[in-house]
Amino acid sequence: MSQTQPSAKGTLVLGVVVAARRHREKGRISEQQLEVRLSGPALSLIDQKILIAAWYPVDAFCELMDLNWELGGHRDPNFMRREGERSADRLFDTGIYPQLKFAEEEATKVQSRDDLVRQARLISSITGSLYNFLQIDVRMGDREERPLQIVYENAAPFSEALRFSTEGFMNQVNKRQKSVRRWTSERPRPDRVVFEMSVPVRLKG
């Protein structure tokens, strides 16, 4: 699959394809209903062998993500957050991304806001390897409380289901690091998504 179009890595696509097959097998949606609902590229993914290192169109991926959100979670954002948590656990367990293991081991060494920013950049490098269209910036917010922010620019193809599942993914990483801090997110404009986490007062810049 060409990377000239916005795309997602097969590592992610495999999960939603398996979910779509499961919904079909359990009778939650028929083959005919799938044909009416999904575009040709999304429909074709369901019966393809998904290669985890290959790139697939993000629009088709998001269609299948939304299908799972509707059929499995009745469009409850917490359903997608839980899906993101499970995705993080799978990636931790596979060992495909050593950044996760390194971040887990280094969590106790965070002594300053700069350390926290560096760690967030490490985790964000995983996202950068899963999508070929995002521009990612890690920074301290400009409000008085100076929250930690991860900003996705060029994010119009990044669906709301993906926003919620990414919250869950990032929060599960925090849990694995024994942190009680949690990420929230908002979409201030169609092509920007901002993830934000409060920072302990002890972490001075």
N, C-alpha and C positions, 0 to 999 in steps of 0.2 A: 504493500500500500504506500503510495507517495506521501511524503511529509509536506508537500506544498499546500495541502488543505489542512485545516485544523483537525488534529487527530489525537487519539488516546492510545496508550500502550495496551497490548493484549493482556498484560497482567491484570488490568482493571476490567477489560471487556469480558474476559472469561466468566467473571462472577455474575454479571447481568445476563449473559447468555444462558448460563446454568439455571438462573432464577426463572427466565422466560420458559425454558423447557419444562421446569418443574410445574409452573402454573398451567401450562398446556396439558401436561400429563395428569394433573389432578382435576382437570375439567373446569378450572376457573375461567378459561378462555378457550374458544374453539379455534381451529385452523382458519376457518372462514372469518372469524372476528379479527384474528391477527392480520389477515390479508387486507381487511378494510382499514384497520387502525394504523398499521405501520407502513412506512415507506419501503420501497424495494430494497435499498441497502440494509435497513434495519431487519427486515424480514429474512434476508439471505443470511444474516449473521447467525440466526438461531440454529441452523443446521450445518454451519461450517465448523471445521476443526479450528479452534482459536489458538494461534501461536503467541505465547506470552511475550516474545520479543518483537512481534510485528506491530505495525501501526494500523489503526482502523479509524474511519471517519467519526469525529466526535459527535456529529449530529445523530448518527445512527445509534451510537453508544448511549446518548442522552435519551433517545426515544425508548430504548429498552430499560434504562434506569427509571424513567417515568412510569413505564408499564409496571415494573416491580413495585414502585412506590404506591401506585393506585391499587393493584391487586393484592399486594402483600400487606400494605400499611395504611390503606384508605387515606393516603396523602397526609398522614401524621408526620410532622418533621422529626419527631423522636424515633420513628421507625428508621428513617434514613440515617440518623445519628448512630443508632445501634448497628446498622449495616456498615457504617464507617469504622466503628469499633472492631467489628469482626474482621474487616479488611486489614486493619492495623495488626491484629493478632496473627493473621495468616502471614503477613509480610515479615513480622518478627520471627515466626516459627520457621519460615523457609530459609531465612538467612540470605536472601537475594540482595538485600540492601544493607551493607555493613554499617551505613550511617545510623541505622536504628539501634543496633547493638552498641555502637560507640556512644550515642547520645544517652542510652540507658545507663551505661557504665560511668559516664562523665557527669551525670546529673548532680551528684553530691558535691562536685567541685565548683559549682556556680557560686561566685563570690561577689559579683557586681552586675550591673545592668549590661555592661559590655559583654560579659560572659554569656548572659542570657540571650543577647542578640546573636552572638556567634552560634549558640546552640540552635536557635530558631532558624538561622540560615542553613545549618546542617540539615535539619529536618525538611526545610523548604527545597533543598536540592533534590530530594526524592520526588516532590511534586513536579519540579522542573524536568525530571526524567520521564514522567508519566504522561505529560501533555506537551505538545510541540508549539503551542501558540501563546502561552501565558508569559507575561513579563512580571516578575516577582520582586518585590522590594520588602526588606525587613527593616524596621525602624522603630524608634520610640515616638509615640504620638505627641502632638504639640499642645495638648490640653494640660492643665495644671498637674493632674495626677500622672501624666506621662505613661500611659499604658504601652505595652509592647504590641506592635502591629505587624501583620503580614498582609501586604497589599497585592492583589492580583489585578494587573492591568491587562487590557486587550481581552477581557473576560466575557464578552457578549455570548460566546458559545457555551460558557460554563453555566449549566442550568441550576435552578434552585435546588433540585434534588441533589446535585453534586455539591452545592454549597453546604447543605445540612450534613451530608455524609462526610465531607471534609472536616467539619466541626467535630464529628464523632471520631474520625481518624486521629486528629490532632489531640483530642482530649484523652484518647486511649494511650497515645504516646506519653502524655503527662502522667497518667495512672501508672504506666510501666516504670516511670521515673520516680514514683512515690510522691508526686506533686498533687496538691489539692487544688491548684489553680486550674481554671477552665476557660477555654476559648469560646467567644461568641462571634457572630458575624453579621454583617449587613451589606446591602448592595446600594450604595448612595447614588449610583447611576448605572445604566445597563451594562457598561463595559468595565466596571470596577467592582471588585468584591474586597471588603476589608475584614480581616479576622483580628480580634483584639483580645488581649488578656491583661488583667491587672498585675502589677508587679509589687512584690513585697517591699515595704519601706526600707528594709535593711540593705536592699540592693541599690547602692548609690552608683551613679555613672562615673 
